[in-house]
Amino acid sequence: MSPSSRQPVRGSTTGRPIMAVLDLLGRRWSLRVLWELRDSPLTFRALQAACGDISPSVLQQRLKDLREGGLLDHEGEGYALTAPARALMPTLLALNDWAEGWAKARA
């Protein structure tokens, strides 16, 4: 089941939007799927290959969750980010940059 705003989600009984989105993005493979789609749409098989070890059943569930969450669409070219997911990308890219600096500082 995909989380939606104002309904209880894992880790929160309030269902606040931030908790709902963190629940959705925190699911295993969710961020990886979004990351692999950041540049262009991919078919199921191409996305599975890009994600590496993801099983078809887990990928299918993540795609369902992310579609229900309004972050993915299925087009003729395959799965693609929606406008809200594209709006999230700068935040994820900034987090990636921060993580790279954090890792270097810890090395």
C-alpha positions in Angstrom: 0.0 0.0 0.0 1.3 3.4 -0.9 1.3 6.1 1.8 -0.9 9.1 1.4 -1.0 12.3 3.3 -2.8 12.4 6.6 -3.0 8.6 7.1 -0.8 6.7 9.5 2.5 5.4 7.9 5.4 3.5 9.2 7.1 5.5 12.0 4.2 8.0 12.4 0.6 7.9 13.4 0.1 11.5 12.2 0.4 10.9 8.5 2.0 14.3 8.0 3.1 14.8 4.4 6.8 14.6 5.3 6.3 11.3 7.1 4.3 9.9 4.2 6.9 10.8 1.6 9.8 9.5 3.8 7.9 6.3 4.2 7.5 6.0 0.5 11.1 7.0 -0.4 12.5 4.8 2.5 11.1 1.6 1.1 13.8 -0.7 -0.2 14.7 0.2 -3.8 12.4 3.2 -4.1 15.2 5.8 -4.3 17.2 3.6 -6.6 14.3 3.3 -9.0 13.8 7.1 -9.0 17.5 7.6 -9.4 17.8 5.3 -12.4 14.9 7.2 -14.1 16.3 10.6 -13.5 17.6 11.0 -17.1 15.1 9.2 -19.2 12.3 6.7 -19.2 13.2 3.0 -19.0 11.3 -0.2 -19.8 10.8 -2.7 -17.0 13.7 -4.8 -18.2 16.0 -1.9 -18.6 15.1 -0.6 -15.2 15.7 -4.0 -13.6 19.1 -4.2 -15.3 20.0 -0.7 -14.1 19.0 -1.5 -10.6 21.2 -4.6 -10.5 20.0 -7.2 -7.9 16.4 -6.2 -7.7 14.0 -9.1 -8.2 11.1 -8.7 -10.6 8.5 -9.0 -7.9 10.1 -6.3 -5.7 10.5 -4.0 -8.8 6.9 -4.6 -9.7 5.8 -3.6 -6.1 8.0 -0.5 -6.0 6.7 0.6 -9.4 3.2 0.2 -8.1 4.0 2.1 -4.9 5.7 4.9 -6.7 2.9 5.2 -9.3 0.3 5.3 -6.5 2.4 7.9 -4.8 2.2 10.0 -8.0 6.0 9.9 -8.7 6.0 7.6 -11.7 4.0 7.1 -14.9 4.1 4.5 -17.5 4.4 5.9 -21.0 5.0 4.3 -24.4 8.8 4.5 -23.7 8.5 2.8 -20.3 8.5 4.2 -16.8 9.1 7.9 -16.3 9.2 10.4 -13.5 6.2 12.6 -13.1 6.4 16.4 -12.7 6.4 16.0 -8.8 9.3 13.5 -9.0 11.2 15.7 -11.4 10.7 18.6 -8.9 12.2 16.3 -6.2 15.4 15.5 -8.2 17.3 18.7 -7.3 16.8 17.8 -3.6 18.0 14.3 -4.2 21.0 15.6 -6.2 21.9 18.0 -3.4 21.6 15.2 -0.9 23.9 13.1 -3.2 26.5 16.0 -3.2 26.3 16.3 0.5 26.7 12.5 0.9 29.8 12.6 -1.3 31.4 15.3 0.9 30.4 13.5 4.1 32.0 10.3 2.8 35.2 12.1 1.9 35.4 13.7 5.3 34.9 10.4 7.0 37.6 8.6 4.9 
